[in-house]
Amino acid sequence: MPLPAEVFTPRSADINPKMYVERPSQEKSVRQALLRDSNFFMHGESGSGKSWLYKKIFAEKRISYFVIDCSKATEAEGLRPAYLSLVRSLGVLKKTSVSDERLATADAIVVKGSQRQTTIKENFEQDPLETLFAAVRSNSGKKQAFIIFDNFEHAINSPKKMEDIASAIIARDNSQYDYYNVRIAIVGVPDDIVSYFSKQNFSQTISNRIFELPEVGRLTGDQCKSIIERGFFELLKYKINVNKEDFVRFLVRNSDLIPQHVQALCLEIAIEAHERNKTIDIESINTGVRSWLRGSLHSEYARISARMNKRNSRRQRRNQVLYAISRCSKHEFNYLDIEQIVKNEFSDTQDVAVNVSGTLSTLAQGENPILRRTPDSKGYRFANPKTRICAGLMLHLDEDGVVNRTLLDGDDGVKAKWLS
């Protein structure tokens, strides 16, 4: 019988085939991008399954790929150290000695074309990009080959990183580099890639060289349900002594339909249930949720707590608005949506002005805002999905209808409400 961490794998870079959920429309988009013989850009919320998606299709098509992680590069040096690290890992470059960091001339890279064989001998210092392309082609044989610039969101505010990525994209139009037939894919959170390159004066050169795929969005409710039921009941074969439909509905609602968060919340509850004779009960849910709040959502918990009214505050209007947005089913909302929830939930708001608009504006300000404006500036959305999830789990009403926080330790009576 597998262990919980072998079934629910929220942080795994490798695809867990038993838990992968088919996503027909997104998979079709990637396959079609491959047929265009162009570079492509894939975007979606953090944890939405972008990496598993392209890795699944690349494995299916037997495509070779090599990842450059934009989050691990510094502004001063850009992506050059990442290129060097990848080239070395592919066995192309070696240090001259332990103490000497100067680069030796690149080892001979044999690139096999359909009609000819060429030996490339380049010094990384003179042309790191060609050395990278040559190393990727050498290690890919005759397969399609990609360089993946992952975590693009960590490059958009760095002129040096953006310049390095733009150079790699533009290089395909140069016969010196196009010879290696290596394509570029960019993967990250932000959309509208051209707008980011326009800030660095690259928009005209980039716009016709990269194809932007539709957003890798949230799962459907049924897809999310599939992950939950397959993991807990088909693979782990856990017993359950709470209402199964309520339990599944709770997980769907509080994971924001994002694959990584579905698996992360399931993992915490599964670990607790494992210690209780592999049985899902109120206590395993209660403890698992608190564990997730402490471990993965602690920053969001602290951010929301800092924005709440003091406990002895008379009206607690901000708490009421925070509670209302945590219960709003829309991912983008305006003050009228939230005002309606506030009026429905809190009797002391009837026939009085509650200034929801002003409170929402305040929550979207500061260094660590809870909300951010929508692109049209007519509404709001949570600053990130984890903040939305955390708000939904931590905020609750006590028996007097007052907004309270879920305590990270101890029993505050919230557990029964989580399955209501």
N, C-alpha and C positions, 0 to 999 in steps of 0.2 A: 504494500500500500504506500503511495507517495506521501511525502511530507508536505505541509502547507506551502513552504517556500519553493517546492518543485512544481507546484500547480499554479499558484498566483505569483507571477514574476514581474512586478511593476517597473523595476529598474533594469531589466535585462536588455542588453544591447542585441542579443541574439533572439530570433523569433522562437517563441514557444508554440510549436505547430499544433499541440493539443488544445491551446487556448486562443489561437488566432481566429478572429471572426471575419468571414468573407465580407468585403465591402465593394460590391460590383461596380458602382459608378466610379469610385476613385481608382480602382484597379484598371478599369477601362481607360481612364485618362492617362495613366502612366504608360500603358501599352501603346496607346496612340502616339504619345510623345516620342517613344522609341522609334516608331515608324517614320517620324518626321526628319530624322537624322539631324536634330537640332539640340542645342542646350536647353535645359528646362529648369523652372523654379517651382518648388513645392512649398506651400505654406499652410499653417494651421496652428491652433493653440498649443502651448506646451503640453505634452502628454497625449496629444490627439492620435498618435499612432503613425506619424509620418515615416519614421525610420523603419518600422516593421513593414509598412506598406511598400516602400521602394525595394527593401531587401527581399520581400516575398516575390515580387515581380522579377527582380534581377536574378534571383535563384532559379526561378521558373524558366527564364530566357537564357540562362547560363552566361550572364553578363558579369564581367570582372569590374570591381570598383574599389576605390581607395579613398579613405576619408581624411579630410583636413578639418580639424575642429577649430572654428574661429574663436571659441571661448578661451582657448589656451595660448593665444598669441598676444603679444604686447603691442601697444601703440607705436613704440619707438622702432621696433624691428619688423612690424607687420607680420606677414605670413611666411616670410623667408625661413625662419627657424623650423616651422612646421614642414615646409618643403624638404629641408635638409634631413629632418628626423625621418620622414617617410622614405626618402631616397636611401638613407642608410639602412632602414629596416628591410628594404627590398634587396639589400646586399650589393648595392652599386657603388657606394662611397665608403671609404674607411678612413679613420683618423691616422695621421702619420705616426703618432706615438701617443702614449698616455698623457704626456705633458704638453705636447704640441697640438693645438687646436686647428692649425692651418690645414686646409684641405689638400689632399693629394689629388692628382689628376684622376678623373673618373675612370673606373675600370671600363674595359670595353663592353659596350652594350650591343648585343646582336639583335637587330630588328629584322624579322622576316616578312617581306611583302609577298604579293602573289607571284611576281616574276623575278624578284631580285632579293639579294641579301646585302645589307649595308652595315658596316661597323661604325658606330658613333662614339667618338672620344671627346668629351667636353669637360671643361673645368667648371665646377659648380659656381665658382666665384664669378666667372665670366657670363654665364647664362643659366641661372638656376631653374628657370621655367622650362627650357628645352631639356635639361637634365631630368627634371621631374617627368615630363611627357615621355621621354625615352625610357625611363625606368618603368613607368606604368605599362607602356607597350611591351617592353621586354618580358615583364611578368604576366602579361595577359595572353601572350601568344596570338592566335588569330581571333580570339573572342572580341566582342564589343567591349570597350573599356571606358570607364567614367572616373573622373575625379569629383568627389562630393565635398562641397563646402558646407559643412553642417554648422548649426547654431548661428545662422546668419545674423540674428538679432544682436550678437556681440560684435558685429563688424560695422553696423550702420552709422555709428558715431565716431568711427575711426577712419580718417582720410587715407591713412597708409594701408589699412586692410582693404578698404574699398578699391583703392588703386590696384592692389595686387589681384583682387578677384576680377576687376574689369580687364586687366591685362591678360589674364588667363582666358577670358571669354573672347576677347578680340583676337587673340593669337591664332584661333582656328582659321582666320581669313588669310593668314600668312603661310605660304607653302612650306616654309622652314619648319613650322610646328604642325600644320595640318597633315604632314606626311605620316605622323604617328597615329592619326585617326583616334584621338582621345577626346571625349566629349565632357562637358561640364554640367553638373547639376548643383543647384543651390537649395538648401533646405533650412527653413527657419520659421519663426512666428509671424513677422510682419508681412502684409500683403503689398501689392503695387510696387514691385521691385524697381521699376524705372524711376519712380519719384525719389527713391533713396540715392540712386546713382546720379540723378539730376543735381542734387546738392553738391556733388563732387565734379560737376560738369562732364559727366559721362553718359547722360541720357540718350543723346543722339547716336552714340556708338554702340550702346547696349540694347536699345529698344527692339531692333530688328535681328538681334543675335540670340535672344533667349525667349522661350515660350513659357508663359505663366499658366500653371495648371489651376483648375478650380480648387478652392479651399478644401483641405482635409478637415472636415467638420466633426461635430459630435456624433456619437453613435445614435441609432434609433433606440427607443425603449426596448424593442424586441431583441436587438443585438446585445444590449447591455444585460438583459435578462438571460440571454444565452450564455454569456460568460459566467454569470453567477450560478446558474443551475448546473452547468457543465462542471464547474470547479468544485462546488460544495457536494453535489449529490451524485454525479456520474464518476468523477475521478477520486475525490476524497471519501465519498460514500458516508458522509456525516448524517447523523440523525438530527431531528429538529423537534423541539417541543414548544415552539411558538407558532403562531399562524404563518404558514409558509408564504402565502401571498403578501401579507403585511411585511414580512421580512424582505422579500425580493423588492417590493415597492419602495421600502425605506432605502435600500442600497442604490436603486436606480435614481431616486430623487436626490440623494446626498453625495453622489459621485459626479454630478453635473454632466453625466453621459460622456465623460472623457475616459478613454480606455485605461490610461495609467492610473487614474484615481479610482476607477472601479476595482482594479486589481489590488491597489494599495489598501483600500478599506477592507476588501474581502480578506486580504492576507492577515491583517491585525485581528479580525474576528475569528478567522480560521485557527490562528495560533492559540487564542484563548479557548476556543471550543475543543482543540486537540487535548488540552489539559483537563477537560471536563468529559472524559470518556467519548471524545469525538461527537459531542452533542452541542448543537446551537440552542442556547437558551437566553433568557433575558440578561443574565449575569455576563455571559460571554460577549454579548452585543454591547452591553454597558461598558465593560472593561476594554474591549477592543476599540470602541469609538474614542474613549479617553486616551488610549495609547496612541492612536493616530493623531489626535489633537496635540498631544505632548511632543510627539516625534516629528511629524511631517508638517504640521500646521501651526507650530508654535509662534512663528513670526507673524502670521496672519492673526492669530489669537491675541497677541500683544498689541498689534496695530488697531484692531477693533476695540479692545479694552480701553486703549488710550483715548478713543473718541467717545466713549460712553459718558453719560452724566454721572456725577457722584451719587452714591447710594442714598444720601440724604437730600438730594435735589428734589424740590417740591413737585415739579411738573414732569420732568424726564422726557421732554418732547423728542430730544435727539435719540434716546433709547427706543422710543416708539417708532421713529422713522427707520432706525437701523433694523428693528424687528420686521417692519413692513417690507423693506427691500429684501430681507432674507427669505421672505415668504412669497415674493413676487415670482410668478411662473415665467415672466418674460425675461429674456436676456438683455434687451434694451427697453428702457421704460422712461416715462416722463413723470412730472410731479403729480399729474392727475391720477395716474395709475397708483402711485404710492399713497396719495391722500385718501383714495377710496379704501385701501386696506387699513390705513390708520383709523378712519372713521368707523369701519366695520369692527375692528378689534378692540378699540378703547372707548369706553363710555364717556370719559371725561373730555372727549374731543368733539362732542356733538354741539353744534350751533356756536362754535368758537373758531377763531382763526388759529391755525396751527403752524403756518409758515413752512410748509413742507418744501417749497421751492428754495427758500433760503437755506434750510438744513442740508438739502442735497448739494447745493452749491458749495457749502462749507466742507462737506465730506469729499469733494473733488479737489480740494486745495491742499497745499502743504507738500512736504518732501515725500511722504508716504501716503498718498491719498487712497481712500477705500474705493472711490468711484472715479471714473473718467468720463468726459463728455463724448458723445457719439460724434462721428465725423461731420454731421450736419448741425451740431451744437444745439439740437432741439431736445435731446434726451441724455440719458446716462446709461452706463453699464458698469459692472464691477471692474476694478482695475485689473484683476486676473481671476481665473476660475477658482483658484484655491481660496481666495478671499470670500467668494460667494459660498463655497462649500463650508468653510469655517463658520461663517455667520449663521448658516442654516443649522449647524450642529451645536453651536455654543449658546445661542440666544433662545430663551424660552420664557413662558409666562408662568408665574407662580399662581397659587390658588386665589390670590387677590387681584390677578390681572396685571401684575407689575413685571416689567422685563428684567430678567436676571441672566447671569452667565452660568453656563455649565462649569462646575468646578473640575479641575484636572485631576484631583485626587478626592476620594471620599464619595459618599452617596448623597446626592442632593435631590433625589426623587425624580430625576429627569428621564430615567430609563424607560418608564412606561410610556411617556409621551413620544419617544422616538419611533415607536411602532404604531402610533395612532394615525 
